[in-house]
């Protein structure tokens, strides 16, 4: 293939998300395994012992259906479970109970923003399956490499969200994944924490000629454990495939692993086909039947989705779209902001509240290294700070100085008084400070009197600083204007 051929990239993501439940998919073992000793959350069912029979977790099924509805999927009235057969040390039964030809949800779409574009990517299907155990590679006391198996995760409810190949850039793939996680968190279907393994992503990528003269084989990439890794791996693979073709080489359908350390993808195996798994209906579990009433009951529990909330912030509260996108990207942050503006602030106050939350509160949260769902001050305190500035009880500068001094829930005005930050109502003291500043900055005074009116800004800033940020800017400007007309 020559260098002149115009190539485009085709990407589809397969996302696995652990469904947020208390127990596993087919037994009563706890699904909260993160800090447990290895192999302590197990029973004959999730250990795959002969004769053990599975029982369906209803909450997990509803979580998958809820996800499908949030993604606009069709929910068939009839679905079934299938055995996906393959051998691997962390799969104790030798097969995984999954779904094949009759999934719970199909034919949906995810709309998301990527850069300046709004992208709509199709969702092929969302189906239920079970997680595998976990292999731990270690070294024994004799220095030999060994692999240990922890089956605490085995049988945890897992949903697979298969996307259509509608993505065209690695950046779109990262934004798709972030938007999907926002939805999963919003509806309570999954924590979406990639660092904990609750959200995992395999990416399928190929390149093709825009004129339709060539379409390359699909390559699957695994072992990506962060959004950044997904984008980097796809960017590398996009370039690798294009370079192979332009050098006259041949691409093959295969599975490749992402190496975070080296920043490259590495060939692992040729890609399996569906027949390699020898799917057949699960004989120990009944088919799944959902009537319209049950589907609508699940739909009614979804509530406002992040995209809808973002649009409401823009249209009803007058918040800048970029700010609204950040505020709705994380469920705890969105709930916090909702509490700040709970009193029905006007558009102007809502944007002011957004500025405070995004700049000052989150800045302090990061400085104190608090988790994303923990905030340094209460929503009521932010609201009171904004109100105090609007009422003239605090200057904007004093309010920002007061914020990190507040104990959680402490009354704002009482704290301001204790720290000597209440606005000055002594105009004589402000005038004295202004005169001192004018005597110390004669050049600025001369500039103003020569018609360079911007010079008053320096005089104002120094006067406010001289009063410890407590002087009202309007009062300072008024007094300076009076003093500056006097030669």
C-alpha positions as a printed NumPy array, in Angstrom:
array([[  0.   ,   0.   ,   0.   ],
       [  1.462,   3.344,  -0.999],
       [  2.063,   6.324,   1.213],
       [ -0.584,   8.319,  -0.64 ],
       [ -3.503,   6.208,   0.568],
       [ -5.667,   8.145,   3.01 ],
       [ -6.329,   5.931,   6.023],
       [ -8.874,   6.267,   8.798],
       [ -9.034,   4.489,  12.122],
       [-11.943,   2.361,  13.285],
       [-12.274,   1.709,  17.036],
       [-14.802,  -0.213,  19.101],
       [-14.592,  -0.754,  22.855],
       [-15.601,  -3.751,  24.927],
       [-16.064,  -2.582,  28.496],
       [-16.422,  -4.897,  31.487],
       [-17.942,  -3.337,  34.594],
       [-18.512,  -5.07 ,  37.896],
       [-22.158,  -4.69 ,  38.872],
       [-22.572,  -3.096,  42.291],
       [-24.173,  -5.799,  44.467],
       [-23.633,  -7.15 ,  47.95 ],
       [-23.344, -10.792,  46.869],
       [-21.914, -12.632,  43.901],
       [-23.733, -13.476,  40.702],
       [-24.671, -17.075,  41.402],
       [-24.097, -17.558,  45.136],
       [-24.438, -15.713,  48.447],
       [-20.696, -15.034,  48.943],
       [-19.836, -11.382,  49.56 ],
       [-18.869,  -9.404,  46.456],
       [-16.821,  -6.997,  48.589],
       [-13.483,  -8.752,  48.267],
       [-11.035,  -5.847,  47.96 ],
       [ -9.413,  -6.086,  51.406],
       [-10.178,  -9.714,  52.201],
       [ -7.613, -12.46 ,  52.716],
       [ -7.217, -14.601,  49.571],
       [ -9.844, -17.311,  49.027],
       [-11.989, -16.345,  52.028],
       [-15.05 , -15.174,  50.026],
       [-15.675, -18.517,  48.381],
       [-18.098, -21.431,  48.446],
       [-18.674, -24.601,  46.388],
       [-20.475, -22.577,  43.686],
       [-17.773, -19.993,  42.991],
       [-15.04 , -22.614,  43.515],
       [-16.639, -24.666,  40.734],
       [-16.95 , -27.824,  42.818],
       [-18.871, -30.743,  41.265],
       [-22.595, -30.769,  42.043],
       [-22.804, -27.126,  43.158],
       [-25.759, -25.335,  41.553],
       [-25.94 , -21.604,  40.787],
       [-28.801, -19.241,  41.701],
       [-29.341, -15.989,  39.772],
       [-28.704, -12.658,  41.533],
       [-31.835, -10.58 ,  40.727],
       [-30.216,  -7.261,  41.686],
       [-27.376,  -7.854,  39.231],
       [-29.808,  -8.573,  36.409],
       [-31.697,  -5.365,  37.2  ],
       [-28.417,  -3.414,  37.245],
       [-27.611,  -4.587,  33.729],
       [-31.108,  -3.784,  32.468],
       [-30.87 ,  -0.361,  34.113],
       [-27.592,   0.247,  32.296],
       [-29.113,  -0.828,  29.006],
       [-32.072,   1.509,  29.47 ],
       [-29.744,   4.406,  30.345],
       [-27.964,   3.711,  27.043],
       [-31.21 ,   3.624,  25.07 ],
       [-31.093,  -0.118,  24.461],
       [-33.957,  -2.382,  23.53 ],
       [-34.783,  -4.856,  26.321],
       [-36.065,  -8.167,  24.92 ],
       [-38.75 ,  -9.935,  26.924],
       [-36.812, -13.205,  26.644],
       [-33.12 , -13.745,  27.35 ],
       [-30.963, -16.678,  28.371],
       [-27.617, -17.548,  29.901],
       [-24.894, -19.504,  28.101],
       [-21.714, -21.34 ,  28.942],
       [-18.557, -19.857,  27.442],
       [-15.967, -22.608,  27.565],
       [-12.252, -21.958,  27.911],
       [ -9.483, -23.153,  30.178],
       [ -7.541, -20.774,  32.37 ],
       [ -6.204, -21.16 ,  35.933],
       [ -8.433, -18.405,  37.38 ],
       [-11.611, -19.953,  35.916],
       [-12.343, -22.822,  38.309],
       [-15.347, -24.302,  36.469],
       [-13.563, -24.401,  33.127],
       [-16.328, -22.215,  31.716],
       [-17.881, -18.823,  32.368],
       [-21.641, -18.313,  32.629],
       [-22.243, -15.505,  30.154],
       [-24.662, -14.646,  27.329],
       [-24.261, -15.236,  23.619],
       [-27.1  , -14.907,  21.117],
       [-29.89 , -13.58 ,  23.368],
       [-28.456, -10.803,  25.586],
       [-30.386,  -8.728,  28.104],
       [-29.923,  -5.439,  26.182],
       [-29.124,  -4.543,  22.581],
       [-29.129,  -1.751,  19.971],
       [-28.436,   1.339,  22.087],
       [-26.249,   4.431,  21.759],
       [-24.005,   6.658,  23.849],
       [-23.872,  10.378,  23.103],
       [-20.841,  12.199,  24.456],
       [-18.672,  15.226,  23.849],
       [-15.135,  14.921,  22.514],
       [-13.258,  18.154,  21.959],
       [-15.656,  20.485,  20.171],
       [-17.711,  17.624,  18.717],
       [-20.768,  15.742,  19.901],
       [-20.301,  12.064,  19.055],
       [-22.97 ,   9.368,  18.968],
       [-21.553,   5.853,  19.205],
       [-23.74 ,   2.785,  18.927],
       [-24.003,   0.155,  21.651],
       [-24.198,  -3.343,  20.207],
       [-25.26 ,  -5.085,  23.42 ],
       [-25.051,  -5.163,  27.191],
       [-25.054,  -8.597,  28.793],
       [-24.46 , -10.252,  32.15 ],
       [-21.656, -12.632,  33.005],
       [-19.448, -13.47 ,  35.979],
       [-15.959, -12.333,  36.838],
       [-13.004, -14.687,  37.04 ],
       [-10.554, -15.166,  39.877],
       [ -7.239, -13.358,  40.028],
       [ -3.751, -14.682,  39.312],
       [ -0.954, -13.399,  41.545],
       [  2.559, -13.891,  40.182],
       [  5.195, -14.152,  42.892],
       [  8.5  , -15.754,  43.883],
       [  8.723, -18.52 ,  46.47 ],
       [ 11.32 , -18.919,  49.197],
       [ 13.61 , -20.767,  46.78 ],
       [ 13.543, -17.903,  44.292],
       [ 11.297, -19.746,  41.831],
       [  8.583, -17.925,  39.901],
       [  5.137, -19.148,  40.921],
       [  1.543, -18.193,  40.203],
       [ -1.097, -18.156,  42.942],
       [ -4.852, -18.085,  42.456],
       [ -7.209, -15.923,  44.537],
       [-10.85 , -16.834,  43.865],
       [-12.448, -14.094,  45.993],
       [-13.358, -12.245,  42.783],
       [-14.606, -15.366,  41.038],
       [-18.347, -15.103,  40.437],
       [-18.676, -11.351,  41.092],
       [-21.404,  -9.968,  38.762],
       [-19.904,  -8.502,  35.621],
       [-21.568,  -6.815,  32.683],
       [-20.038,  -6.48 ,  29.268],
       [-20.902,  -3.354,  27.282],
       [-19.987,  -3.914,  23.643],
       [-19.722,  -0.748,  21.564],
       [-20.169,  -0.452,  17.811],
       [-17.008,   0.429,  15.825],
       [-18.053,   4.085,  15.602],
       [-15.021,   5.758,  17.196],
       [-12.388,   7.337,  14.964],
       [ -9.632,   8.594,  17.262],
       [ -7.947,   7.431,  20.475],
       [ -9.158,  10.635,  22.156],
       [-12.763,   9.804,  21.276],
       [-12.259,   6.388,  22.865],
       [-11.057,   7.997,  26.11 ],
       [-14.002,  10.409,  26.155],
       [-16.438,   7.554,  25.397],
       [-15.086,   5.583,  28.323],
       [-15.33 ,   8.575,  30.669],
       [-18.924,   9.278,  29.597],
       [-19.881,   5.631,  30.091],
       [-18.369,   5.594,  33.571],
       [-20.312,   8.742,  34.492],
       [-23.544,   6.977,  33.564],
       [-22.664,   3.798,  35.48 ],
       [-21.874,   5.809,  38.598],
       [-24.923,   8.025,  38.242],
       [-27.37 ,   5.115,  38.132],
       [-25.52 ,   3.161,  40.832],
       [-24.774,   0.207,  38.545],
       [-20.995,   0.169,  39.149],
       [-18.295,   2.102,  40.959],
       [-16.428,   2.375,  37.671],
       [-13.07 ,   2.394,  39.464],
       [-10.473,   1.196,  36.955],
       [ -7.733,   1.176,  39.581],
       [ -9.709,  -1.43 ,  41.551],
       [-10.549,  -3.549,  38.509],
       [-14.249,  -2.64 ,  38.682],
       [-14.032,  -1.221,  35.152],
       [-11.898,  -2.798,  32.459],
       [-11.61 ,  -2.076,  28.781],
       [-10.528,  -4.072,  25.744],
       [-10.212,  -2.11 ,  22.513],
       [-10.651,  -3.319,  18.948],
       [ -8.863,  -1.215,  16.36 ],
       [ -8.276,  -1.418,  12.636],
       [ -7.37 ,   0.944,   9.822],
       [ -9.015,   1.251,   6.43 ],
       [ -8.746,   3.335,   3.297],
       [-11.252,   6.184,   3.173],
       [-12.001,   5.344,  -0.472],
       [-13.052,   1.805,   0.498],
       [-10.17 ,   0.105,  -1.332],
       [ -8.792,  -1.57 ,   1.783],
       [ -9.975,  -2.622,   5.238],
       [ -7.467,  -4.021,   7.694],
       [ -8.117,  -6.867,  10.152],
       [ -9.299,  -6.153,  13.666],
       [ -6.687,  -6.133,  16.425],
       [ -7.76 ,  -6.428,  20.059],
       [ -5.723,  -4.665,  22.765],
       [ -5.8  ,  -5.843,  26.382],
       [ -4.133,  -4.952,  29.714],
       [ -5.112,  -1.274,  29.81 ],
       [ -5.836,  -0.223,  33.391],
       [ -6.484,   3.513,  33.097],
       [ -8.129,   6.001,  30.753],
       [ -4.679,   7.33 ,  29.881],
       [ -3.477,   3.826,  29.039],
       [ -6.436,   3.307,  26.686],
       [ -5.642,   6.495,  24.763],
       [ -1.891,   5.799,  24.646],
       [ -2.319,   2.175,  23.566],
       [ -4.727,   3.079,  20.776],
       [ -2.505,   5.917,  19.581],
       [  0.473,   3.549,  19.409],
       [ -1.498,   0.828,  17.651],
       [ -3.012,   3.297,  15.178],
       [  0.477,   4.397,  14.134],
       [  1.865,   0.841,  14.12 ],
       [ -0.806,  -0.442,  11.768],
       [ -0.491,   2.522,   9.411],
       [  3.307,   2.164,   9.348],
       [  3.069,  -1.571,   8.536],
       [  0.712,  -0.943,   5.638],
       [  2.681,   1.957,   4.181],
       [  5.836,  -0.147,   4.324],
       [  4.116,  -2.838,   2.25 ],
       [  3.604,  -5.21 ,   5.19 ],
       [  0.626,  -7.338,   6.129],
       [ -1.568,  -7.031,   9.206],
       [ -3.11 , -10.044,  10.95 ],
       [ -6.109, -10.422,  13.229],
       [ -4.636, -10.896,  16.693],
       [ -4.755, -10.   ,  20.358],
       [ -2.028,  -7.67 ,  21.617],
       [ -1.183,  -6.594,  25.154],
       [ -0.364,  -3.044,  26.205],
       [  2.924,  -2.53 ,  28.053],
       [  2.681,   0.574,  30.213],
       [  6.405,   0.466,  30.952],
       [  7.566,   0.467,  27.333],
       [  4.595,   2.261,  25.745],
       [  4.068,  -0.383,  23.041],
       [  1.602,  -3.158,  22.235],
       [  2.961,  -6.711,  22.134],
       [  1.534,  -9.646,  20.15 ],
       [ -0.034, -12.29 ,  22.418],
       [ -2.13 , -14.667,  20.318],
       [ -4.323, -14.903,  17.258],
       [ -7.845, -13.708,  17.962],
       [-10.398, -16.315,  19.003],
       [-13.694, -16.664,  17.135],
       [-17.039, -17.3  ,  18.828],
       [-16.953, -20.987,  17.858],
       [-13.69 , -21.398,  19.794],
       [-15.665, -20.922,  23.02 ],
       [-18.221, -23.652,  22.193],
       [-21.161, -21.632,  23.524],
       [-24.26 , -23.565,  24.543],
       [-27.266, -22.726,  26.791],
       [-26.558, -22.928,  30.524],
       [-28.441, -26.07 ,  31.671],
       [-28.505, -25.221,  35.397],
       [-30.279, -21.849,  35.098],
       [-33.687, -20.932,  33.666],
       [-34.183, -18.381,  30.879],
       [-34.78 , -14.766,  31.887],
       [-38.224, -13.265,  31.295],
       [-38.929,  -9.545,  31.687],
       [-42.387,  -8.102,  31.107],
       [-43.169,  -4.486,  30.239],
       [-44.18 ,  -3.598,  33.797],
       [-40.865,  -4.767,  35.223],
       [-38.868,  -2.966,  32.523],
       [-40.751,   0.29 ,  33.151],
       [-40.255,  -0.047,  36.91 ],
       [-36.5  ,  -0.299,  36.343],
       [-36.597,   2.624,  33.903],
       [-38.356,   4.816,  36.485],
       [-35.493,   4.261,  38.94 ],
       [-32.824,   5.73 ,  36.663],
       [-33.325,   9.406,  37.454],
       [-31.495,  12.274,  35.74 ],
       [-28.474,  11.16 ,  33.722],
       [-25.219,  13.184,  33.661],
       [-25.803,  14.514,  30.139],
       [-29.309,  15.64 ,  31.031],
       [-28.019,  17.272,  34.205],
       [-25.308,  19.111,  32.269],
       [-27.888,  20.467,  29.83 ],
       [-30.107,  21.573,  32.731],
       [-27.218,  23.43 ,  34.371],
       [-26.631,  25.289,  31.11 ],
       [-30.259,  26.078,  30.23 ],
       [-31.857,  26.548,  33.65 ],
       [-28.937,  27.859,  35.731],
       [-26.986,  29.723,  33.071],
       [-23.723,  27.927,  33.804],
       [-21.001,  27.836,  31.155],
       [-21.141,  24.524,  29.281],
       [-17.514,  23.669,  30.046],
       [-18.12 ,  24.235,  33.767],
       [-21.348,  22.224,  33.648],
       [-19.447,  19.345,  32.049],
       [-16.937,  19.255,  34.904],
       [-19.629,  19.556,  37.588],
       [-21.55 ,  16.589,  36.184],
       [-18.504,  14.411,  35.508],
       [-18.485,  13.074,  39.049],
       [-21.556,  12.104,  41.072],
       [-20.34 ,  13.336,  44.505],
       [-19.266,  16.665,  43.008],
       [-22.593,  17.089,  41.241],
       [-24.506,  16.333,  44.451],
       [-22.319,  18.824,  46.342],
       [-22.986,  21.566,  43.807],
       [-26.717,  20.799,  43.872],
       [-26.635,  21.354,  47.621],
       [-24.831,  24.686,  47.208],
       [-27.529,  26.037,  44.876],
       [-30.408,  24.278,  46.628],
       [-31.984,  27.569,  47.678],
       [-32.872,  28.37 ,  44.068],
       [-30.158,  30.877,  43.22 ],
       [-30.531,  33.068,  40.163],
       [-28.408,  32.427,  37.084],
       [-25.706,  34.826,  38.198],
       [-25.41 ,  33.291,  41.626],
       [-25.346,  29.78 ,  40.177],
       [-22.328,  30.63 ,  38.014],
       [-20.7  ,  32.264,  41.023],
       [-21.35 ,  29.073,  42.99 ],
       [-19.855,  27.017,  40.15 ],
       [-16.731,  29.196,  40.199],
       [-16.36 ,  28.763,  43.958],
       [-16.832,  24.999,  43.819],
       [-14.598,  24.357,  40.809],
       [-11.788,  26.735,  41.724],
       [-11.712,  27.232,  45.471],
       [-13.365,  24.168,  47.013],
       [-11.757,  21.657,  44.643],
       [ -8.44 ,  23.476,  44.945],
       [ -8.561,  23.097,  48.715],
       [ -9.698,  19.48 ,  48.366],
       [ -6.651,  18.693,  46.226],
       [ -4.3  ,  20.603,  48.526],
       [ -5.504,  18.545,  51.487],
       [ -5.41 ,  15.33 ,  49.422],
       [ -9.014,  14.48 ,  50.272],
       [-10.864,  11.736,  48.367],
       [-13.194,  12.843,  45.58 ],
       [-16.305,  12.333,  47.713],
       [-14.986,  14.333,  50.689],
       [-15.078,  18.132,  50.727],
       [-13.235,  20.56 ,  53.043],
       [-16.288,  22.741,  53.765],
       [-20.013,  22.141,  53.69 ],
       [-22.278,  23.267,  50.814],
       [-24.047,  25.58 ,  53.268],
       [-20.749,  27.293,  54.089],
       [-20.062,  27.936,  50.388],
       [-23.557,  29.356,  50.028],
       [-23.043,  31.571,  53.091],
       [-19.68 ,  32.82 ,  51.766],
       [-21.314,  33.822,  48.482],
       [-24.171,  35.485,  50.357],
       [-21.812,  37.367,  52.669],
       [-19.892,  38.771,  49.704],
       [-23.132,  39.781,  47.968],
       [-24.353,  41.491,  51.151],
       [-21.078,  43.333,  51.661],
       [-20.285,  41.57 ,  54.951],
       [-17.155,  40.096,  53.373],
       [-15.041,  41.238,  50.482],
       [-14.279,  38.682,  47.784],
       [-10.653,  38.647,  48.834],
       [-11.484,  38.16 ,  52.512],
       [-13.931,  35.348,  51.671],
       [-11.234,  33.452,  49.782],
       [ -8.826,  33.993,  52.66 ],
       [-11.425,  32.724,  55.11 ],
       [-12.265,  29.533,  53.217],
       [ -9.216,  27.454,  54.273],
       [ -9.576,  28.688,  57.867],
       [-13.116,  27.307,  58.219],
       [-13.76 ,  24.172,  60.206],
       [-16.379,  21.984,  58.526],
       [-19.822,  23.36 ,  59.398],
       [-18.486,  26.396,  61.304],
       [-20.704,  29.525,  60.959],
       [-19.138,  31.742,  58.312],
       [-19.723,  35.188,  59.797],
       [-18.628,  34.101,  63.279],
       [-15.423,  32.685,  61.792],
       [-14.863,  35.879,  59.803],
       [-15.211,  37.968,  62.943],
       [-12.872,  35.68 ,  64.876],
       [-10.205,  36.011,  62.18 ],
       [-10.713,  39.757,  61.776],
       [-11.957,  39.443,  58.201],
       [-15.345,  41.143,  58.335],
       [-15.674,  44.005,  55.869],
       [-14.568,  47.4  ,  57.174],
       [-17.388,  49.879,  57.705],
       [-14.99 ,  52.589,  58.929],
       [-14.662,  54.923,  55.932],
       [-12.221,  57.113,  57.849],
       [ -9.812,  54.195,  58.205],
       [-10.169,  53.393,  54.513],
       [ -9.509,  57.046,  53.609],
       [ -6.417,  57.075,  55.803],
       [ -5.113,  53.949,  54.078],
       [ -5.823,  55.471,  50.664],
       [ -3.915,  58.611,  51.501],
       [ -0.944,  56.58 ,  52.728],
       [ -0.9  ,  54.604,  49.487],
       [ -1.121,  57.782,  47.386],
       [  1.837,  59.295,  49.224],
       [  3.884,  56.114,  48.665],
       [  2.956,  55.757,  44.982],
       [  3.243,  59.284,  43.554],
       [  3.934,  57.978,  40.036],
       [  0.585,  56.159,  39.927],
       [ -1.142,  59.281,  41.219],
       [  0.546,  61.408,  38.551],
       [ -0.359,  58.926,  35.814],
       [ -4.016,  58.996,  36.814],
       [ -4.095,  62.778,  36.886],
       [ -2.544,  62.853,  33.399],
       [ -5.478,  60.805,  32.085],
       [ -4.154,  57.265,  32.518],
       [ -7.247,  56.127,  34.422],
       [ -6.092,  52.495,  34.58 ],
       [ -3.559,  53.616,  37.187],
       [ -6.307,  53.636,  39.779],
       [ -6.237,  49.854,  39.723],
       [ -2.805,  49.771,  41.331],
       [ -3.878,  52.274,  43.965],
       [ -7.014,  50.285,  44.736],
       [ -5.142,  47.002,  45.016],
       [ -2.572,  48.435,  47.401],
       [ -5.242,  50.135,  49.527],
       [ -7.243,  46.92 ,  49.847],
       [ -4.058,  45.039,  50.728],
       [ -3.251,  47.685,  53.331],
       [ -6.626,  46.997,  55.005],
       [ -6.04 ,  43.254,  55.074],
       [ -8.509,  42.702,  52.242],
       [-11.375,  43.947,  54.394],
       [-12.106,  47.202,  52.549],
       [-14.951,  47.063,  50.067],
       [-13.58 ,  47.694,  46.544],
       [-16.446,  50.05 ,  45.679],
       [-15.773,  52.083,  48.813],
       [-12.038,  52.195,  48.053],
       [-12.663,  53.366,  44.477],
       [-15.089,  56.046,  45.628],
       [-12.668,  57.429,  48.231],
       [ -9.704,  57.335,  45.839],
       [-11.676,  59.22 ,  43.2  ],
       [-12.416,  61.911,  45.78 ],
       [ -8.79 ,  62.129,  46.884],
       [ -7.337,  62.106,  43.377],
       [ -9.174,  65.242,  42.323],
       [ -7.386,  67.127,  45.1  ],
       [ -3.955,  68.429,  44.002]])
